């Protein structure tokens, strides 16, 4: 680990609008550039590159600065490798550092490229994009009056960046929609609160992790402590919500997993170079003392959030509920360059504790839930007949009959409020109740 001192490992999927080219990890990896001698450089191909450079300088219809040509060449080297490797100019490199701290400017969405269009991986909680109705899976085809087709991802992000309180209009293609949607969004300074918590019912807690940042692990521990205090220092069960969580810092994912495990491997990372090969393990302290956990995931759950879901699933510590996750199991290393820019380079794959790679597959939920909405059934005027409705029925000898009637007539809207607001969370809570009952019977 002594060599892990400079470069930053990345576990996010795309670019956070307004600033980030990726979310990184706080662990660093030193590259031994000196070991690559000039003998390993393909001189013939370098001559071809030099020849192309000269032809462009001499014959291109417009004059191009040397710096621009060389930066474009570097971008080409990286973009031709995989969807996550990229060249970071000085501004992008600075933006990345700002992004991992949890405060940045822009729209508040994580994006990638798909078939030449900008694809929304996930909107970030409580940001302009999320409030405007942008959804995971949306394809952005126009930015104001500019067609996205043919743009690089960096160019598209540059257009979407801008001063706070200025507007941009996104034209979006959404699965199931009859025609493209036009969504107007006002840019803002975005402060991401990565951990939120609340009590669902007495003894049952809910923690939402929207991204993995430098302080996510500490914030999660505070949230658990707060929930315990609100529930007589004991939780019967916990829902961990990782839906539409695009990933982030590997350290954050390890810390969150560690909070619920009594030991064992959390994730293993394997690359060609020894500096990119490592194993992260839990320290052995389950903060909720074995209480049942349900983890919610969906197609917007990616990278670091898949590490958490995979670790808790493999250790049989939680039940995973929802839809298949995104399926990104590669690690990117951010390598700083001497001129203030950097490279984001895919250097390794990661594996769940069982040794499984979920690359391009995703985490398969233990319980699959469709994305549905619940509404109250219309009253048809008919009422089911019960024993108490029969003539000359026997009285209950232990309780007052009128009190029972009052309980039976409780507004169904109160019972189904959570189901209507968030069906997946409603089902997760029901499952937790069942698991808690079973645990109590043992």
CORHUVEN-V205350 format. One record per run of one state. SS is the DSSP state (a for helix, b for strand, c for the rest). FROM is the first residue (numbers start at 1). TO is the last residue. If there is no record, write none. Layout:
BEGIN
ss=[SS;SS]
from=[FROM;FROM]
to=[TO;TO]
END
This chain:
BEGIN
ss=[c;b;c;b;c;b;c;b;c;a;c;a;c;a;c;a;c;b;c;a;c;b;c;b;c;b;c;a;c;b;c;b;c;a;c;b;c;b;c;b;c;b;c;b;c;b;c;a;c;b;c;b;c;a;c;b;c;a;c;b;c;b;c;a;c;b;c;b;c;b;c;b;c;a;c;a;c;a;c;a;c;a;c]
from=[1;7;11;15;17;20;21;24;30;33;36;38;41;43;60;66;80;86;89;90;100;103;107;109;115;117;124;128;133;139;144;146;148;153;161;167;174;181;187;188;192;195;202;204;210;212;213;216;231;237;242;248;249;250;259;265;272;274;277;278;282;292;298;304;315;319;323;330;337;342;352;367;369;387;390;401;409;412;416;417;422;423;442]
to=[6;10;14;16;19;20;23;29;32;35;37;40;42;59;65;79;85;88;89;99;102;106;108;114;116;123;127;132;138;143;145;147;152;160;166;173;180;186;187;191;194;201;203;209;211;212;215;230;236;241;247;248;249;258;264;271;273;276;277;281;291;297;303;314;318;322;329;336;341;351;366;368;386;389;400;408;411;415;416;421;422;441;442]
END
